[in-house]
Amino acid sequence: MLIHPQINPVALQLGPLGIHWYGLTYLAAFGLFFFLATRRLRHQPYASITGTGAWSRRDIEDMLFLGVMGVVIGGRLGYCLFYKPGHYLTHPLEILFVWQGGMSFHGGMLGVLASQWWFARSRQRPWLQVMDFVAPCVPTGLAAGRVGNFINGELWGRFSDPALPWGMVFPGSGSMQPRHPSQVYQFLLEGMLLFVLLWLYARKPRKTGQVSGAFLLGYGVFRFIAEFFREPDEFLGTLALGMSMGQWLCVPMIIGGAWLWAWATKRPGQA
């Protein structure tokens, strides 16, 4: 049986300013996106586009800036609306208290979709072409975020069999019984495994929308599976059909991703 090391969430203290590990994982996520996006420029169809519509490093910088805004604003608003709507409707100013924690991946994803729609519109490019470019560069950032969750000892898993070799005690949970390290599961599934599969899939020419559909479908399935091992939010518990809020939010992703991939596959035209 393992015990969570209870790492100090503050990585560096500079006088009154505390730099948190979780914030550093966000920086790592954005850095990984920039690194992978510059490599993505070599993939088709982006490498073969010339003239005024050619893709460049400047595009990546603008996409990253807008994406950061989308992640932060969308992630915060998504948490407030999806998980604690009653509380934040009665305490609207607390929506701004981001230092108290509370971010939602699904809200952040909606924020990224909106920000990249703005980018596509400003560059007069097909929105799905932009999203196909972005999708393979995202999972490593998700993996970095799960590292931050593990360091903070939060979002722990459900109780596990005591004989499970990697069962872990999270003292912050208020129980000394072993749990599934669900942050690690999510790091491996929706982070690293999804990245490998999506990166290899996107390296070859695909029809517009196929890569985006594959991301939505893949993330939705992997997150849905991981939620079986993750402890539901205490203030929500399990919802209809015994599913968590995270699983319910994955259902439209899975359906939408499967539909988008099938629709893109059947479209006439070149890859």
TAGI-V420325 format. One record per backbone hydrogen bond with DSSP energy under -1.0 kcal/mol. NH is the residue of the N-H (numbers start at 0). CO is the residue of the C=O. If there is no record, write none. Layout:
nh & co
NH & CO
NH & CO
This chain:
nh & co
1 & 166
3 & 168
10 & 18
11 & 18
13 & 16
16 & 13
18 & 11
20 & 8
23 & 19
24 & 20
25 & 21
26 & 22
27 & 23
28 & 24
29 & 25
30 & 26
31 & 27
32 & 28
33 & 29
34 & 30
35 & 31
36 & 32
37 & 33
38 & 34
39 & 35
40 & 36
41 & 38
42 & 39
46 & 42
53 & 50
59 & 55
60 & 56
61 & 57
62 & 58
63 & 59
64 & 60
65 & 61
66 & 62
67 & 63
68 & 64
69 & 65
70 & 66
71 & 67
72 & 68
73 & 69
74 & 70
75 & 71
76 & 72
77 & 73
78 & 74
79 & 75
80 & 76
81 & 77
82 & 78
83 & 78
87 & 83
88 & 84
89 & 85
90 & 86
93 & 90
94 & 91
95 & 92
96 & 93
97 & 95
99 & 96
100 & 97
103 & 74
107 & 103
108 & 104
109 & 105
110 & 106
111 & 107
112 & 108
113 & 109
114 & 110
115 & 111
116 & 112
117 & 113
118 & 114
119 & 115
120 & 116
121 & 117
122 & 118
124 & 119
129 & 125
130 & 126
131 & 127
132 & 128
133 & 129
134 & 130
136 & 133
137 & 134
140 & 137
141 & 137
142 & 138
143 & 139
144 & 140
145 & 141
146 & 142
147 & 143
148 & 144
149 & 145
150 & 146
151 & 147
153 & 148
156 & 179
157 & 228
159 & 177
163 & 160
166 & 163
167 & 178
168 & 1
172 & 169
173 & 170
178 & 167
179 & 157
181 & 179
183 & 180
184 & 180
185 & 181
186 & 182
187 & 183
188 & 184
191 & 186
192 & 187
193 & 188
194 & 190
195 & 191
196 & 192
197 & 193
198 & 194
199 & 195
200 & 196
201 & 197
209 & 206
212 & 208
213 & 209
214 & 210
215 & 211
216 & 212
217 & 213
218 & 214
219 & 215
220 & 216
221 & 217
222 & 218
223 & 219
224 & 220
225 & 221
226 & 222
227 & 224
228 & 225
230 & 155
235 & 232
236 & 232
238 & 242
241 & 238
242 & 239
247 & 243
248 & 244
250 & 246
253 & 249
254 & 250
255 & 251
256 & 252
257 & 253
258 & 254
259 & 255
260 & 256
261 & 257
262 & 258
263 & 259
264 & 260
265 & 261
